[in-house]
Every structure is written in structure tokens, then in C-alpha cells.
Amino acid sequence: MYTQSFNVPDGGQAAPGPQAVPNEADAALQAHFDAAIDADGKIEPRDWMPEAYRKTLVRQISQHAHSEIVGMLPEGNWISRAPSLKRKAILLAKVQDEGGHGLYLYSAAETLGTSRDQMVEALHSGKAKYSSIFNYPTLNWADVGVIGWLVDGAAIMNQIPLCRCSYGPYARAMIRVCKEESFHQRQGYEALLTMMQGTDEQKAMVQDAVNRWWWKCLAMFGPPDDNSPNSVQGMRWGIKRISNDALRQKFVDATVPQAEVLGVTLPDPELKWNEAKGGHDFGAIDWDEFWQVVNGNGPCNKERLATRVKAWEDGAWVREAALAHARKQQQRDMKEAA
Ligand code: BYC
């Protein structure tokens, strides 16, 4: 079962970040917290918060951070094979941005009293989840464009409401993340537009990539609302603002006209406009496949984790050197102050 609960105290034990208080004294603090949530206010790191709220945030933010970091891998594979200097420079910048998003998010989660080392350990040991979407392979250059257009497009749809999340550090991190994601989405769409003006072979590559990624992107929004155990409380706390199904619907409705302009067919014979609901109907998502992937059995889960663990181990000397330097600096500062 995925959780970071092992590093978030359950009872009244004080966490290094926001102050925890014994349960008996909670009523007034709880009322203050509830009032802030009801008034659509922000909760900040030093504010009292229920432990369940803290845990939910650590779970979601750390999972989000891991997704950004693991998300660097499928596209990173293509940096050395980008078809031009321009595409290479764009892809390098994009992958670097994802690394930055991971760092803002780890920092936001650290304000809740969980260290980055603890979060990284949870990822590397397989306890922590990251987005299902990054467990699929990137087979050709069109996949890189489709990741920008559809994966980042889905990410933006999910993340714009998070800019209004009740937890201040997460909401503020998401504002910058969303601006950068918007660039990522456009570069992907533009790369695909270029390919769609090319040879028949290039057009076929784009269609093939869309066929392989479409359903995986719909599943990215998480299980249907009636099978989403965290949604009700997440919405009550103002962490989630729009439900998994509502975001999925918005994504489909926004993407259909973009596909028409691009000249690709979305691989769903049941996809059609429904005048009565003011949105598109679409076919059934394969949730068995989704859970297989989430539970570690997707096509690339093992490879992705192994790559992250190796990068961490290979970087041990850098962390040791940085710590040694910090210790020396501290000793020098203390000597000077004495
Ligand atoms: N993959 O009750 P639910 C990016 C889990 S980064 C894996 O609906 P919740 C990008 C869920 O964790 C994209 N697991 O949960 C980066 C829960 O399990 P636990 C990442 C998933 O939290 C680089 C269980 O299923 N974005 O786009 O209310 C390059 C039940 O779900 C997934 C974020 O992380 C999934 N797709 O809602 C390019 C955004 N979906 O934890 C692009 C922040 C669900 O109880 N996160 N699960 O064991 C969220 O908005 C929410 O956490 C979710 C799930 C909508 C993902």
C-alpha cells in the first residue's frame, strides 16, 4: 500500500515543520483550521493542521514530485537523438524544467515535516507511487511530441486547479509549474504540426504515437470518481478542486478540436459530441491495465526505478562532497565569529 505515513507522526508528536498539538487541545485549533478552509483561505507551514491533512498532502505532493523526476526519463532518452539542434535545445530545456518542478515540489513537501531523503527512499524502495504514464516506452520521435501535447496537456488540466490548493507552498509552486507546462505543451503540439506537414511516413508516426498514448493519458487523471478513495476528503480540504472524472471530461473536450487541426484521429470509435451534456462521450478506459501499471507491472516500471536508483547511487560522491564543503564552511564561520 502506497503511503508516506511511516515518516509522518500519527499522534500528537511534534513534526519538524508545522506544530502538532495533543488531541484534547485540538478543538479550537480544529475550528480555526475548518474556518480557514471554509473561507477558502490558505494553510501555511506554521499553521496547525490535522495530521490526516498533512499526510494527504505529503502523499500527493511527494507523488507529484516523483512523477516529475521519473518523467524526465522517457523524454531524456531522446535528447541525443533529437532531429535538429533546435529540437535538441527545446527538449533539453523541457527535461531540465521537469527536474526543477520535482525540486520545488520536494521543497513544498519538506515544509510538512518530511525530509527529501525520506521521500526519495520511499520512491526507490517502491513504496511511493508516481504517475502511471511514465511507465510506457517512447518508441519514436513522434512520441516526444505526443508527450508534450497530450501528457503535458493532461498535466496542465490537472494542475491548474492545484494553483488554488488550500496549502500555500503547494499552490505557489504550481503557479510556476503550470506556466512552464504550458510551454511544454505548445512545443509538443508544434513539433507534431511540423511532422504532419511532412512525408506520409512522418504522418503515420504521429498517428501511431497518438494511438499508443491516448488511452494512457485519459487514465492519468486517476480512477473514476466512484472508485477514488481520496477524492471526497481531498475536495473537502480544498486540495483537489475538480474531480478526476470532471478533469478527464474537460481534457477530452479541449483535445478533440486540437486533434482536428493537427489532422490526427483519436483512437476511440465511441468518441462523439453529446449536445445534451455539452461534452463528448467517449469509450471505456481499461482500468485493469491502469492498476497493473500503478502496482508496478507496467512495461517500464522496473527500468524506470532502476535508472533512478542508479542515478542516486552514482551521485553519492557529489552529496558527500557538498556536505563536507558545508561542514568546513560552518567551521570557518564559527571560527570567525569566535
Ligand atoms: N498514476 O483516490 P485517488 C507530469 C493513485 S507529472 C499513479 O483518485 P488522489 C509530467 C492515487 O495516488 C503528473 N497512481 O487519489 C511530468 C491513489 O493511491 P494512494 C503527476 C495514481 O490522490 C514530467 C489511488 O490511485 N501529476 O504530468 O485523490 C513530464 C486512488 O486514486 C494515478 C500529479 O501528481 C496515476 N495516474 O488523486 C511531463 C498531480 N491516479 O496514493 C509531465 C497531483 C491515481 O492512495 N496529484 N493514482 O495509494 C493529483 O492531482 C492526484 O493525486 C491524482 C490522484 C489526481 C493523481
Residues whose N, C-alpha, C, O or C-beta is under 5 A from the ligand:
A	BS01	BYC	Y2 Q60 Q63 H64 S67 E68 G71 M72 E98 K129 Y130 S131 S132 V151 D152 A155 A219 M220 F221 G222 P223 S228 P229 N230 S231 G234 V294
